[in-house]
Amino acid sequence: PAPAAASSSSSSGGGGGGGADDDQEDDAGGDNAAKAEEKNNGGLVAAQKKKKKASFEQRPFFRIFVDLLHDLNSPDPVLDSSNPRVLAAFATAFHALQPSVVPGFAFSWLELVSHRMFLPNVLLVKNQKGWVVMHRLLVDLFVFLEPYLRRVELTDAIRTLYKGTLRVLLVLLHDFPEFLSDFHHSFCDLIPTSCIQLRNLFLSAFPRSMRLPDPFTPNLKVDLLPEISQPPRVLSNCVAALDVFGLRERLDEYLRTRHPISFLLDLPRELKRDGAYEIPLVNALVVHIGTTAIAQLHSKTTSGASAPIAHSAPMDVFQHLTNNLDSEGRYFLLNAIANQLRFPNQHTHYYSCVILFVFAEATSDYIKEQVTLRRYPSSVDRLSF
């Protein structure tokens, strides 16, 4: 009745006066407001998905995020489109809504992460501070896709999502090849070995400032290229798996002293857990041995001593594993070595020598056949190794 209406009217009037103050506070704390809004939107999507599992409609929530991205890119002195904290708020919301958590939002999620008003802004943040953010989001995508790709269970939905992923990677390969190149190790850990095309998108990336040599140049000597002496930039943590499985200290000791010999003999068994090979562990082992070997060769060369690549402690490990692993383990080992054959750099040169050495020192024709039948990245063919 009338008293209630009057009370409502007075409260709405008071609310109008407070609204002006709230607007001033929002202008002063734009970053915090953006973060709070993104967090609320992320929670709303998750709650709606949990409430209506059978009939979840992702399009309204997709439109909300798109409108926010458009607002982010509108001229505003407070919310700059390249503001790292605002972009981090969006990234946090997208990470909370990753396909593994909200599968029904996967298609909208991929379109939002690759949106022209989000992806370039994140990767163009000063000092490349947004690269880690985008790396985490792409890892979220591959964590979701990996079981389907490994088991080759591609439903129509997963197949469409996979095609969308390839298109996003092609855009990154064209506009930000350094991003794919610098994080190639962590991505290769997540990509099944059967996905050759997908993995080659990462392995074929090279810095835009580099010009690859013409493979048809007469008398081309790859080992004489100036880029061969330059180490590649790697932003992934390549030794994390070694630390997790407790192999790093023992491996470093053997690479320094070649003792104890029992470590080398037990190493093939150490690469298995519960009867299956740990592919990230194999990848980390190969990269760590290679970087250690390159450092040893460089220190010996600097001191004036001869530095043969063959018959060194790192090469002993590669040779022993090649000759003593079973066919599956040898495949994973050769695959990890092939992942380091990219554009001209120190790693490409060293691991190409590793391939040639293990082939020459193989103890059977079957091993040689497996080495030669391994499908190597297309960049290797261009470099004519």
Salt bridges, closest charged atoms under 4 A:
ASP31 OD2 - ARG85 NH2 2.65
GLU57 OE2 - ARG59 NE 2.78
ASP140 OD2 - HIS95 ND1 2.65
GLU146 OE2 - ARG150 NE 2.66
GLU153 OE1 - ARG151 NE 3.35
ASP175 OD1 - HIS174 ND1 2.64
GLU178 OE2 - ARG208 NE 3.27
ASP182 OD2 - ARG233 NH2 2.46
ASP189 OD2 - HIS185 NE2 3.68
ASP243 OD2 - ARG248 NH1 3.55
ASP252 OD1 - HIS288 NE2 2.60
ASP266 OD1 - ARG269 NH2 2.39
GLU270 OE2 - ARG250 NH1 3.22
GLU270 OE1 - ARG273 NH2 3.97
ASP316 OD2 - ARG258 NH2 3.30
ASP326 OD2 - LYS272 NZ 3.67
